[in-house]
Amino acid sequence: MELFHPTELRLTKYLFYTGKGGVGKTSIACATAVSLADVGKRVLLISTDPASNLQDVFEMELTNKGTPIPDVPNLVVANLDPIQAAAEYRESVIAPYRGKLPESILANMEEQLSGSCTVEIAAFNEFSSFITDGRVQQEYDHIIFDTAPTGHTLRMLQLPSAWSNFISESTHGASCLGQLSGLENKKEIYKQAVQTLADKKLTTLVLVTRPETAPFKEADRASGELSALGINNQMLVVNGVLTQHDDMLSYNLYEKQQTALATMPEGLKGLSLCMVPLRAYNVTGLENVRALLHADHVTFQTETLNTAHIPTLNYVIDELSASGKRVIFTMGKGGVGKTTIAAAVALGLVKRGKKVHLTTTDPAAHLKFVLDENSGVTMSHIDEAEELKKYQLEVLAKARTSGMSDEDIAYVEEDLRSPCTQEIAVFRAFAEVVEKANDQVVVIDTAPTGHTLLLLESTQSYNHEIQRTKGEIPESVKRLLPRLKSDETEVLIITLPEATPVYEALRLEDDLNRAGISSKWWIVNQSLCKTGTTNSILASKAANEVEWLNRIDKHSNGKFALIAWSTGKIKGDHLLAL
């Protein structure tokens, strides 16, 4: 596999970087921008990532207007804030209705416009002006976007009905995008921006991933979705590849990565493929940005842990057992280890005399490799695709009998592909499992976000206000929503000791707080900090974790547990050693 050297490639004017949170999109985008600027290209780098750390990378204040980087003469960086843009967009849509509609309806509208898709629309609104600005096109050789739009958002923007006053006629309660009528005057700009994205002479989509199974699957899904929209000029950059090993931990990591590379999805194997080696340092400061694509240098952070004693997962399980919790969620972004930790919690509670049911969206066959059949934990598997399809069919059947136009049916179909809709469909299945298990502790892997829970609640209130046909909320969900806010429920927030997973976990916690659901414990998974590795790169990365462990310690008031990096799948009673 070749190293990723942007200056040696024939690159298009527009470069869009996309990938799972935490794979290194921002680092690779910044390194690309600096490399091209250093050889004389005029470069504009634009970030629309809500978790952007561009200001840390370049060690200076940045704005949404574009800031020249003093030590890189040909580079200008714009740091757009999609969260702020989404808030302004949300208010512009709702403001005309204040004082005219009941508060419960306004609350429903506001929550529909609070999801990740709305943030992405707001981000697209921000950077579409850069794509279509003739002056910008003339001024720069390359325009690089950190974080590309998803296929779902691009399809939604292309639907004529998306520009109507659709929110007042929604046929189901799961819309996470709401109306786009507040941006009607941008319709032509969006059309031009989407056309530019699909023009292979102008645009390259750079899929960034890590040599791990979950990020590869996400990259493959994004690639397929965007290809279906005609965005075919794609390349794959595998970031964080360990190229040498000299102790047992580094050998195990090397083998794990090589297995993931050998078994990557077929859809990715046909793409142009490059790699960036695993680096020992955090990519902050120009020296490290310049080094990322060219050389490694081992640096050890001198920050020390603020706490001498960090609880283990077993300590957390002891507390869960003693407190009599009935519903336990493991929550976090994909790839942080929710399923393994949920299995460990379930087994730990069984060992403490509890009757436990574990339900997950991971295939049941996978759980059999984690838990022994005689573990005492009863298990069920919820098929996300099956639950989503069932929900989609239910909603579309009601929509088609309501006399809606074909255009609006198309809007409903696309809205039903949104992340929030999938969460609601899966959550209905979770609710049924919990309903059947009142005499057990129920451990639930892959939980809904606070935004989704608020959507369910606001939709429920909205139903009391007006009668209309829509995807209805089952009684089991209605009963579960109050239960989640009670002392019976515990949410464990799972993260990794790195910047992006921590920022994403903080946003998840904010969502839960908005929904009135408190979380006490953070579980930091896959930490190198206490492995004792002698490999210089891994030891340096272990030292760099300390900053994030101290931040989590302060934020959680010491309520966090640490799980060391493991060599592979942990099974059976070995889960109790996490």
Disulfide bonds with the S-S distance in Angstrom:
none
